[in-house]
Amino acid sequence: DAAAALYEKAIALDSDHEGATLGLAQIAAERGDKEKARKLAGAITPGTKEKAAADALLAKLEFETGCDSNEQKDVLLQRVKDDPNDLDARFELGRCLAATGEYEAALESLLGVIERDKKFRDGAAKDMMVKIFGIVGKRSELADSYRGKLASLLY
């Protein structure tokens, strides 16, 4: 609450304060106010230092929207175990894993989709992997490793 109040004070002094806007977006997301978090993060200006963090927050919110519970994740895990070629289950499992911060497992699940069908849902698995790269850090060891695996499958 104290941090939110400070961010709001900063915005009152400077309505274009990107750092305070991002801070409020992160607080809104933590409080479960996803709509407010989306609105605030979406207002971050392209080219600013806060933009990458805002995009990562938007991606996290998108993943959470697609996965409602751990129970859903467990159902998807079972579906993939029962049929490794169920690409819909693999894709949705990747989304659920990303929603819970299990990024390496999410990337592995999405890579499994691409291994079986490079054009699944018009490249949605690749697009989701790229969003995860933004969350974990575009030049992080995890992103670099899976970017290489992705490139070897696609090219």
N, C-alpha and C positions, 0 to 999 in steps of 0.2 A: 504494500500500500504506500509505503514511504517513497519507494522508487517511482511508482506511478505518479505520485504527487510532484516529485521533482521533475520528471519528464514533462508533465503538463505545464509546470511553471516555466520550463525552458521553452516550450512551444508558445506559451503566452508572450514571452519576450521576443521570440523569433519564430514566426509561423513556418519558416522553411528549415527548421532545425532537423536535419535528416537523422541524426543520431538519436534524438529524443523520440522522433516518430517511430524509428525501428524499435527502440526500447519499449515503447507502449504497445507496439504490435506483438513483441515477444511476451509481454506480460498478459495481453489479451489471450494469446494462444495458450499460455499456461493456465489461465483461469477458465479455459473452455469456451471463450467467446470467439469462435472461429471466424464469424462474419466480420467482426471488428478487426481482428488480426489480419484478415485478407485485405480489407479496405486500407488499413494503415500501411501494410507492407507493399501493397500495390501502388501506393502514392510515392514511394521512394523513387527519386529521379535517376534515370539511367546515367551511367558514367560517374556516379558518386561512389565513394568507398563503401557505403552501406548497401549498395545495390546487390552485391553477391549474397550478403547475409539475408537480405529481404527475399531474394529469389529462393534461397535455401528454405526459408521459413514457409514460403508459399508452396514449395514442393512437399514439405513435411505435412502441411495441412491437406494437400491434395491426396497424399497417401492415406492419411487418417480418414478422409472422407470415403475412401474405397474399402476400408476394413473396419468393421464395427466392433470387433471383439477378439479376444484370444481364442474364444470358442470357434469363431469363423476360421482363424488361422489353423487350428487343430483339424478342422474338417478338411481344409485345403491340403494340409500335410498328408492326411490319410488318402485323399483322392489321388495325389501325386504318387504316393507309395503304391496304391492299387493299380494305377495306370500312368507310368512315367511319360507317356505320350499325350496326356490330357493337357494340352497347351493352355486352355482357359484356366485350369486349376493352377498350373505353374505360374502363369502371369499374375493371377490374383494373389497367389502365395507370395510372389515377389513384392507386390504392393503391401500386403499385410506385414511382411518382415520389415520392410522399410518403415512402415508406420510405427513399429515398435523399436526402431533403432538398430535392428539386426541387419546392418547394411551389407556385410560380406555375404551372408546367407541370401539376402535379397538379390544381390548381383549374381550369385551362383544360380539361383532359380531362373532369373531372367536370361542368363546366358544359355541355360538349358532350353529355353523357348527358342532362342535364335539358332541354336545348333540344329533344332528340328525343323524350323521354318523361319528363314531370314526375313520374310515379309509379313509375318504374323501381325494382324491388325494394322497394316500399313506402317510397320516399323515401330509400333508402340513399345515393344520391349526394349529396343535400342534407345528410344527417347526417354524411357523411365530410367535406364542405366545412366544416361547423361545427367538426368536430374539428381540422381544419387551421387554422381561425381561432384556436383556442385555442393551437395550437403557435406560430404566427407572432406572436401577440399580438392579442387581441380588438379592440383599437383601433389596430392597425398600419395603415399605408397600404395594404399588400397585402390585409389582411382587409377593410378598408373598401371598397376598390375592388370586390372580388369579392362582398362582401355586397350591394352595390348592384346588380351584374349579376344576382345570384341573385334578389333581390327583384323586379327588373323582369321576370324570366322567370316567377316564381311568382305574382305579383299583378297 
